Every structure is written in C-alpha cells, then in structure tokens.
Amino acid sequence: MKKEQADNSRFPGDECAEVLRYMEERGIDNAVALSGRLKGVEEVSDLCGLRFEGYLAKVETARTSGTTDEVLVAFTDAAMPREDDVAGFEMPPGCHVLASGKVQTLKDFRSGRVTVFVLADFLAMAKSPMAQNDVVLRGVIANKPTHRETPRGKRITDIMVMVKGEIAKKPSFCFIPCVCWQEQADEAAGWHEGDAVELVGRYQSRRYEKVVDIESGERETRTAREISVRMIGRKEGTENED
C-alpha cells in the first residue's frame, strides 16, 4: 500500500496541506496540472451530446510504479499558445504535453455512461516536462460514502464530490468520483452527504470487464476514470447527520 499511495501525488503530506491552504485563500475549488505523453487527439463538435467545438485528447501519465494512467483532455483553440493555434493537428502522437484546467464529468444519456475528463485552459507541447498528475478539489459530498475492502485486504471508500460544471451555459454541477484508501477511507466512511471536503489526489484510469449479456456471459472491457485521493479532509462546521 505504501507504494500505491506514493503514486497518488508528487506532494508529501505537509505539501498537500499547504496546497489546500493556498487554494482556499484564493477561492480556487477545482484545479488540475499534468504532464504526459500524447496518445492521440481528435477534433470534436460535442461532448456526450453537449455542443463543444474543440478537441479531445488522450494523454498518458506515468506513476512511479511504472503503471500508466490515460487522461481524457478536452480543449479548444483558446487553450493553446498562439504559435500552436493548429496544435490539435500538429501535435504528433508520442510528443510530451503540459496541461492545466479543471476536472469535469458529463453523462451521455444515449449510452448512460459518465465521462470523467480534464477541461483544459492551457495545453502545449514540452520537450522534457517534469512528471506531474495532480488534482485539487474543494466541494460537497453528493452521496453516502461507500466503504469496502478489496480481496487483498485494502480498505476503500468511494465518494462523489460535487463541483461546478464549466461547459453548460446554464448553472450546472459535476459529480467527480473519488477513491480514498486505508486510514483515510476509514475516516471518510463516517462522513455524510452534504459535508464539505477538500482533497489532493491524481487522475487515474483502470480497465475492468463488465458483463453486457447475462444469458451469453458476454463481457466488454471498459475503462473507469476517477480521482485517487492522496489527502482529504472535511471542513469544520459542515458535518451533516443522517
């Protein structure tokens, strides 16, 4: 578990706390900074059925363990430096990129699937960027936390953190899936819907198989994307009771 938690963020615990204080002082509720290798990019006119004129990229980020995560990054021409105005077509697969923005989710009502992605306000090529995959969120727990234990004995608590939606013209919210581990999972398991929380973590992806036809046993490989939490805390004075 120590190795797995060390992969969750480049920030040690004391730096996580400092980052959260910095965010709160400046009123920032949602921020992502990452660097990685571009796997591909395509021009899109919508995201999950919502109009979006821009690009959708897949960026691979590496953990210290050697495992890679595939980050979905949505961006427009405005996110690219002026000299890279057509970078959506000129950035070759395999190049290194830097990106910053906010974590967002959208549900495709045609398929019922939820997409977790980074809405980038900056994206550019870089020759040799420092490895980075950091997410900071300040929001509200949107559902009752779910506590469980893996077959290997690791304790996990899943929570949904509600943050402001940035794509829809009318006010909206996004629900970000977050995973807490071990001692922090034990603590988060006792929290409630409506509690305000703040966290530091990383965007992670994992593949799993889902049974799509019970009778035939047909399975489909899918990718889950979520925030793996490095540090999380509940804001004092926000406790809610069932």
N, C-alpha and C positions, 0 to 999 in steps of 0.2 A: 504493500500500500504506500510505503514511503516513496517509492519510485514513481508510482502513479500520481500521487499528489504533487511531487516535484515537477511533473509535466504540466500541471494545471495553469501555471503562470510563471513568468520570469521574475515576479515580485516576491521577495520574502515576506513573512507575516507583518513585520513592522512597516514595510514599504506599502503593503496593501492598505493598512490603516491610514497611512499618510495620503495615499491616493484618494481614498474615500473622503478624507477631510478636505482635500483640495477641491474635489467635485462639489461637495456640499457648499463650500464657501462661494463658489462661482455659480451655483444653481444649475449645474450640469447633471442630468438624470440618466443619460444614455450615451456611451462613447465606446468606440472600438478602434484599436490600432493594430494593424497586422502587416506582415511581410511574408511573401511566399513565391512559389513558382506558378506561373500561369499555365493552366492545363488547356484552356480554350475560352473563346469569347464569341458570343453571337448577338446580332442586332435583334431587338425585340420591340414589339408595339404594345405589349401588355404583360402584366404580371398577375397570374392567377385570375385572369379575366378583367383586371383593373387596368385601364389605359396607362401605359408608361412607354414613352418614346426614348429608348436608350439602348443599353447593352446589359447582358447577363454573362458574367464570367465565373469560371471555376478556378479557385486558387488553392494550391496545396501548401499547407504549413506543416512543418515537422516538429514533433515533440522530441525531448531529449532522449526518450527511449528508442527513437527511430521510427515510431508509428507516425503516419501522416494523417492529417485531417483535411477534408475537402470543404472549403468555404465557398458559399454562393455569394457573389458580389454584384449588386445591381448599381448601375451608374449612368449618368448622362454626359454629354459633351462638356457640360459646365464643370464636371468634377476633374477634368484633365487639364494640365498646364497648356497654355496657348500653343506652344510648339508641338504639342501632342494632340492637336484637335482631332485628328483622324486615327488616334491610337487604338480605337476599337478594332481597326483593321490592320494596323501596322504592328501591333504588339504580337510577336510570334510566340507560339506555344513553347514553353520552356524558359522564357525570359523571367527575370525576377521583377516583382512589383511591390510597391508600397501602397497601402490604402488606409483611409480613416473614415469613420462615419458612425452609423447607429445600427443596432440590431433591430430588425423588424420581422413580423410574421404576416402572412396572408393565407387565407383559406380559399382553395379552388373549389367552388361549390359544384363544379361539374364532376370532379373526382372525389371530393370530400377530403383531400389531402391538404395538410398545412405545410407551407414552405417557410423555413427559417433562413433569413439571409441578412447580409450587411448592405444597407443603403449608403453608398459611399459619397462623401462630399469632396474627396480627393483620391485620385488614383494615378500613379505614374510608374514608369519603369525605373529600376535602380540596378546598378552594376553588382554590388555585393552588400545588400542590406543586412543588418543585424536581425537574427531570428526573433520574431515577435508575433504573438497572438493573444492580445489582452482585451478583455471586455469589462466594463464597469457599468453597473445598473443601479438605479435607485427607483423603487416602485412599490407596488402593493401586491400582496399575495392574493391571487384571484380564485383560489380554490383550497379545499382542505388538503394539506400535505399528505403524501402517500409514502409510508415507511415500509421498507422491505429489506430482505437480505439475499445476497446472491448465493449460488451453490458453493462458492468458495469462501463464504462467510463474511463478505464485505457488506457493511450496513450502508443503505442508500435511502435518501428521502428526495422524492420528486416534488417540485413546486412549480407553479406558473406565476411569473411575475408580470404584472400589468404595467405597461408603459405607453406613452403617447404614440399614436400612429402618425407617420410622416408623409404618406403618399396620397391618401384620400383628401379631397378638398374640404369635406366637412369633418368636424371633430370626430376622432376615432381612437381606438385603443388596440394595442398589440399584446398578445399573451405569449411570453417568452418561456419555453421550457427550460428549467434549470435543475441540475443534479447536485445534491450535497452528499458528502462522503463521511463515513465513520463518526467521530465525535460531533462534527457539525451536523451530520444527518440526525443524530440522536436529539440534538437541541431543536433543530428545525421541525422535527416530527411533532413537537408540542405547540407549535405556533398555529395561528388561525387565519382563516380568510379575512382579508381586510387589514392585516398587520402590515405596516410599512417596513420594508427591508432595504438594505444596501449591500452590494456584493461585488467582488472582484473574481474573475474567472477567465476561461478561454472558450472559444467556439470549437466544438468538437463534432465529429461525424462518426458514425458506426454503421456497419452493414448488418442486416438481420433478415431472416426468412419469415415470410407471412403466408399462412395457408389462405389461398384465394378460392379454393373449391373443396369443400369438406368431403363431398362424395368421392371425388377422384384423388384427393390428397395433394392436388397441385399446389406448388409453392412458388412464391415470387420473391426475388431478392430486392430489398428496399434499403434506403439509406435514411437513418434518423439523424437529425441535427439538433443540437441543444447546447446549453452553456454548462460546462463542467466547473463547479464552484471551487475557488481556492480559499476564499474567506467570505463569510456572510454574517450580518448582524441585524437584529431587529431594533428599530428606532424606539427609544424610550417614550412611554406615554401613548403608544399606538396599539397596545395589546387589546385584542377583542376576545370576548368569551363566547362559547357556543350557546 
